[in-house]
Amino acid sequence: MPEPATADPPERVLLLGASGTIGRATLAELRARSHGVVCLVRPGGTARLGPLPEGVTVREADLTAANADSCREALRGERIDAVVSCMASRQGAPADAWAVEHRAQRHALQAARAQGARRFVLLSALCVQKPRLAFQHAKLAFERELAASGLDWTVVRATAFFKSLSGQVARVRAGRPYLVFGDGRLTACKPIADADLATYLVDCLHDPARSGCVLPLGGPGPAITPLEQAHALFELLGRPPRIRHVPVELMRGIAGTLGAAARLLPALPALEAKAEFARIGLYYATESMLVWDAVAGRYDPDLTPGFGTRTLREHYAALLRGEVADDRGAHAVF
């Protein structure tokens, strides 16, 4: 893997998604390298950012509006050299997915380019390799627009995040069983820490070898299955494993029933949102977050690059010691 370029002068970077855990880690990494940062947040979002370090400006804009006017107004007068986007829809419902993953990203791209931006680093997701869900199609649509934009660009398709694999820590600590689908070995991932992902994203700003590339990315070490995640957690707690196996067909049935109901009652958008949420759960229960080898017809951990030093087991240990918080917010499932 190329060494990160560190000798480049600081730039003024537009950061999208700064209020999320990965966005906050990316903000810290940008400031650690002396980049000036403009955080573009939704109206009312400034308060969610909390105390900000020196060198950070916040602008509020309705990125999901019908046009880019709000975004352009917010950035008027700002010099923007580059964009790093960690922005993502919160629940993945179709309307929200297309509003955030596609329209909001497009508006930010247009406004930043008008302010001089030459580079755009996009955090996408590894799951878009096999798109079946609204948010995946929306992400792919913007990836294509970014590649055709004329800017230098990099798309980082990351694997699972620590926060998405931490939803059962509290329930297990409370004495409840760990839930896995099927035998617990149906899927695997190479999870990556927010701070390690932030380092990689900021490295992309000045690494010519990553320009014009779609880059899959995982964390360090071997791929880990849900069953292995469960055993690691029980070992850290010093308890014998209590694991409940949930049939995949149960999730498939729920998704199918909700989907059929949504088709019969199209006037109820909340029903379609619930159906899509069930489909998302089914997808993650049955598809690995690893690079898909289309020739071999399988997910391949060896083709999934690892980066960073922090492991999921270390994160679990820190959660149990109370050193870090379970900050999943709207991404909670369990």
MARKOL-437694 format. One line per field, with one value per residue (C-alpha): x, y, z; residue number from 1. Coordinates in steps of 0.5 Angstrom, whole numbers, plus 2048, in hexadecimal, padded with zeros to 3 digits. Layout:
<pts>
px: X, ...
py: Y, ...
pz: Z, ...
i: NUM, ...
</pts>
This chain:
<pts>
px: 800, 803, 806, 801, 804, 805, 809, 804, 801, 7FB, 7F5, 7EE, 7E9, 7E2, 7E0, 7D9, 7D6, 7DA, 7D5, 7D5, 7DB, 7DF, 7DE, 7E0, 7E6, 7E8, 7E7, 7EC, 7F1, 7F0, 7F2, 7F8, 7FB, 7F9, 7F4, 7EF, 7E8, 7E1, 7DC, 7D5, 7CF, 7C8, 7C4, 7C4, 7CA, 7CF, 7CD, 7CE, 7D6, 7D7, 7DE, 7E2, 7E9, 7ED, 7ED, 7E6, 7E0, 7D9, 7D4, 7CD, 7C9, 7C3, 7C7, 7C1, 7BD, 7BB, 7C1, 7C7, 7C6, 7C6, 7CD, 7D0, 7CD, 7D0, 7D7, 7D7, 7DE, 7E1, 7E7, 7E7, 7ED, 7EA, 7E4, 7E4, 7DD, 7DB, 7D3, 7CE, 7C7, 7C5, 7C0, 7C1, 7B9, 7B9, 7B7, 7BC, 7C1, 7C0, 7C0, 7C6, 7CB, 7C9, 7C6, 7CA, 7D0, 7CF, 7CD, 7D3, 7D8, 7D5, 7D5, 7DC, 7DF, 7DC, 7E1, 7E7, 7E7, 7EB, 7EB, 7E5, 7E6, 7E0, 7DF, 7DA, 7D9, 7DB, 7D4, 7D3, 7D6, 7D0, 7CA, 7C3, 7C1, 7C0, 7C5, 7CA, 7C7, 7C8, 7CF, 7D1, 7CD, 7D1, 7D8, 7D6, 7D5, 7DB, 7E0, 7DD, 7DD, 7E4, 7E7, 7EC, 7E9, 7E9, 7E4, 7E5, 7E1, 7E1, 7DF, 7DC, 7DD, 7DE, 7D7, 7D3, 7D6, 7D5, 7CE, 7CD, 7D3, 7CE, 7C9, 7CE, 7D1, 7CA, 7CA, 7C6, 7C8, 7CC, 7C8, 7CB, 7C7, 7C8, 7CE, 7D1, 7D6, 7D2, 7D6, 7DC, 7E0, 7E6, 7E4, 7E7, 7E8, 7E5, 7EC, 7F0, 7EB, 7EB, 7F3, 7F2, 7ED, 7F1, 7F7, 7F3, 7F3, 7FB, 7FC, 7FD, 7FC, 7F5, 7F3, 7ED, 7EC, 7E7, 7EA, 7E8, 7EA, 7EA, 7ED, 7F3, 7F3, 7EF, 7E8, 7E3, 7DC, 7D7, 7D8, 7DF, 7DD, 7D8, 7DE, 7E2, 7DD, 7DC, 7E3, 7E4, 7DF, 7E1, 7DB, 7D9, 7D6, 7CE, 7CC, 7C6, 7C5, 7C0, 7BD, 7BF, 7B8, 7B5, 7B8, 7B7, 7AF, 7AF, 7B2, 7AD, 7A7, 7A9, 7AB, 7A4, 7A0, 7A4, 7A2, 79B, 79A, 79F, 79B, 79F, 7A6, 7A8, 7A6, 7AB, 7B1, 7AF, 7B0, 7B6, 7B9, 7B7, 7BB, 7C1, 7C1, 7C0, 7C6, 7CB, 7C9, 7CB, 7D0, 7D7, 7DB, 7E1, 7E3, 7DF, 7E2, 7DE, 7E2, 7E2, 7DB, 7DD, 7DF, 7E7, 7EA, 7F1, 7EE, 7EC, 7F2, 7F3, 7F5, 7F6, 7F8, 7F2, 7EE, 7E6, 7E8, 7EC, 7E6, 7E1, 7E6, 7E6, 7DF, 7DE, 7E3, 7DF, 7E5, 7E0, 7D9, 7D4, 7D3, 7CF, 7C9, 7C4, 7C8, 7C6, 7C3, 7C3
py: 800, 807, 80B, 811, 818, 81C, 822, 825, 82C, 82D, 82E, 830, 82A, 82A, 824, 821, 81D, 820, 81E, 817, 812, 812, 819, 81B, 817, 819, 820, 81F, 81C, 822, 827, 822, 824, 82B, 82B, 831, 82D, 830, 82B, 82B, 829, 829, 82E, 82E, 829, 82E, 82C, 825, 826, 828, 82C, 82D, 82E, 834, 835, 832, 836, 833, 835, 832, 830, 82C, 828, 823, 829, 829, 82D, 82F, 836, 835, 832, 837, 83D, 839, 839, 83F, 843, 83D, 83A, 832, 82E, 827, 824, 81E, 81B, 816, 817, 812, 811, 80F, 809, 807, 808, 80A, 811, 813, 80F, 812, 819, 818, 813, 816, 81D, 820, 81D, 820, 827, 827, 825, 82B, 830, 82E, 82E, 835, 837, 834, 82D, 829, 822, 81E, 818, 814, 80F, 80A, 802, 7FC, 7F9, 7FD, 7F7, 7F3, 7F9, 7F7, 7FC, 804, 807, 802, 804, 80C, 80B, 808, 80D, 813, 80F, 80F, 817, 818, 814, 818, 81F, 821, 821, 81D, 818, 812, 80D, 809, 803, 801, 7FB, 7FA, 800, 7FE, 802, 7FD, 7F7, 7FA, 7F9, 7F3, 7F5, 7F8, 7F2, 7ED, 7F1, 7F1, 7E9, 7E8, 7E4, 7E6, 7E5, 7E3, 7E1, 7D9, 7D6, 7DD, 7DB, 7DE, 7E4, 7E8, 7EE, 7F2, 7F8, 7FE, 803, 80A, 80D, 809, 80A, 811, 811, 80D, 812, 818, 815, 814, 81C, 81C, 815, 815, 80D, 80E, 813, 810, 80A, 806, 803, 7FD, 7FE, 7FA, 7FA, 7F6, 7EE, 7E9, 7E9, 7E7, 7E4, 7E6, 7DF, 7E2, 7E8, 7E5, 7E1, 7E7, 7EA, 7E5, 7E4, 7EB, 7EA, 7E4, 7E0, 7DA, 7DB, 7DC, 7DC, 7DC, 7DA, 7DE, 7DB, 7DF, 7DD, 7E1, 7E7, 7E5, 7E4, 7EB, 7EF, 7EB, 7EC, 7F4, 7F4, 7F1, 7F6, 7FC, 7FA, 7F9, 800, 805, 80B, 809, 80B, 809, 802, 802, 805, 7FF, 7FA, 7FD, 7FD, 7F5, 7F4, 7F8, 7F3, 7ED, 7EF, 7F0, 7EA, 7E6, 7EA, 7EB, 7F2, 7EF, 7F0, 7EC, 7E8, 7E7, 7E2, 7DD, 7DF, 7E0, 7E6, 7E6, 7E8, 7E8, 7ED, 7F2, 7F6, 7F7, 7FE, 801, 7FE, 7FE, 7F7, 7F6, 7F2, 7F8, 7FC, 7F7, 7F7, 7FF, 7FF, 7FA, 7FE, 805, 808, 809, 80A, 806, 80C, 808, 80D, 80C, 807, 802, 7FB, 7F7
pz: 800, 7FE, 804, 805, 803, 809, 806, 802, 805, 809, 805, 806, 806, 806, 80B, 80A, 80F, 815, 81A, 819, 81D, 817, 815, 81C, 81B, 814, 817, 81C, 817, 812, 818, 81B, 814, 814, 80F, 80F, 80F, 80D, 810, 80C, 810, 810, 813, 81A, 81A, 81D, 824, 823, 821, 828, 82A, 824, 823, 821, 819, 818, 815, 815, 80F, 80F, 809, 807, 802, 801, 7FE, 7F6, 7F4, 7F6, 7F8, 800, 7FF, 7FB, 7FF, 805, 802, 7FF, 800, 803, 7FF, 7FE, 7FC, 7FD, 800, 804, 805, 80A, 809, 809, 80A, 811, 810, 809, 807, 800, 800, 805, 801, 7FB, 7FE, 802, 7FE, 7F8, 7F8, 7FE, 7FB, 7F4, 7F7, 7FB, 7F5, 7F1, 7F7, 7F8, 7F1, 7F0, 7F6, 7F3, 7F6, 7F2, 7F6, 7F8, 7FD, 7FE, 803, 800, 802, 800, 800, 7F9, 7F6, 7F6, 7F6, 7F8, 7FC, 7FB, 7FF, 7FB, 7F4, 7F7, 7F9, 7F2, 7EE, 7F2, 7F1, 7E9, 7E9, 7ED, 7E9, 7E3, 7E7, 7E4, 7EB, 7EE, 7F2, 7F6, 7F9, 7FF, 800, 807, 80A, 811, 816, 81E, 820, 81B, 81F, 826, 826, 82A, 830, 834, 834, 835, 83B, 83E, 83D, 837, 831, 82B, 825, 81E, 818, 816, 818, 819, 814, 80E, 80D, 80F, 80F, 811, 815, 815, 81B, 81A, 81B, 816, 811, 812, 811, 80B, 808, 809, 806, 800, 7FF, 7FD, 7FB, 7F3, 7F3, 7F6, 7F1, 7EC, 7F0, 7F3, 7F9, 7FE, 805, 80B, 812, 814, 816, 813, 811, 817, 817, 81C, 81F, 821, 823, 828, 82B, 82B, 82F, 834, 835, 837, 83C, 83F, 83D, 83A, 833, 833, 82B, 828, 821, 81D, 817, 810, 80E, 813, 811, 80A, 80B, 80F, 809, 804, 808, 809, 802, 800, 804, 802, 7FB, 7FC, 800, 7FC, 800, 806, 805, 80D, 80B, 805, 80A, 80E, 809, 806, 80D, 80E, 807, 80A, 810, 80B, 807, 80C, 80F, 809, 805, 807, 808, 804, 7FD, 7F8, 7F3, 7ED, 7EA, 7F0, 7F2, 7F9, 7FE, 7FF, 805, 802, 7FC, 802, 804, 80B, 80E, 815, 81C, 820, 821, 822, 828, 82B, 82A, 82D, 833, 833, 833, 839, 83D, 83C, 838, 832, 831, 82C, 828, 822, 822, 81D, 81A, 820, 81E, 824
i: 1, 2, 3, 4, 5, 6, 7, 8, 9, 10, 11, 12, 13, 14, 15, 16, 17, 18, 19, 20, 21, 22, 23, 24, 25, 26, 27, 28, 29, 30, 31, 32, 33, 34, 35, 36, 37, 38, 39, 40, 41, 42, 43, 44, 45, 46, 47, 48, 49, 50, 51, 52, 53, 54, 55, 56, 57, 58, 59, 60, 61, 62, 63, 64, 65, 66, 67, 68, 69, 70, 71, 72, 73, 74, 75, 76, 77, 78, 79, 80, 81, 82, 83, 84, 85, 86, 87, 88, 89, 90, 91, 92, 93, 94, 95, 96, 97, 98, 99, 100, 101, 102, 103, 104, 105, 106, 107, 108, 109, 110, 111, 112, 113, 114, 115, 116, 117, 118, 119, 120, 121, 122, 123, 124, 125, 126, 127, 128, 129, 130, 131, 132, 133, 134, 135, 136, 137, 138, 139, 140, 141, 142, 143, 144, 145, 146, 147, 148, 149, 150, 151, 152, 153, 154, 155, 156, 157, 158, 159, 160, 161, 162, 163, 164, 165, 166, 167, 168, 169, 170, 171, 172, 173, 174, 175, 176, 177, 178, 179, 180, 181, 182, 183, 184, 185, 186, 187, 188, 189, 190, 191, 192, 193, 194, 195, 196, 197, 198, 199, 200, 201, 202, 203, 204, 205, 206, 207, 208, 209, 210, 211, 212, 213, 214, 215, 216, 217, 218, 219, 220, 221, 222, 223, 224, 225, 226, 227, 228, 229, 230, 231, 232, 233, 234, 235, 236, 237, 238, 239, 240, 241, 242, 243, 244, 245, 246, 247, 248, 249, 250, 251, 252, 253, 254, 255, 256, 257, 258, 259, 260, 261, 262, 263, 264, 265, 266, 267, 268, 269, 270, 271, 272, 273, 274, 275, 276, 277, 278, 279, 280, 281, 282, 283, 284, 285, 286, 287, 288, 289, 290, 291, 292, 293, 294, 295, 296, 297, 298, 299, 300, 301, 302, 303, 304, 305, 306, 307, 308, 309, 310, 311, 312, 313, 314, 315, 316, 317, 318, 319, 320, 321, 322, 323, 324, 325, 326, 327, 328, 329, 330, 331, 332, 333, 334
</pts>
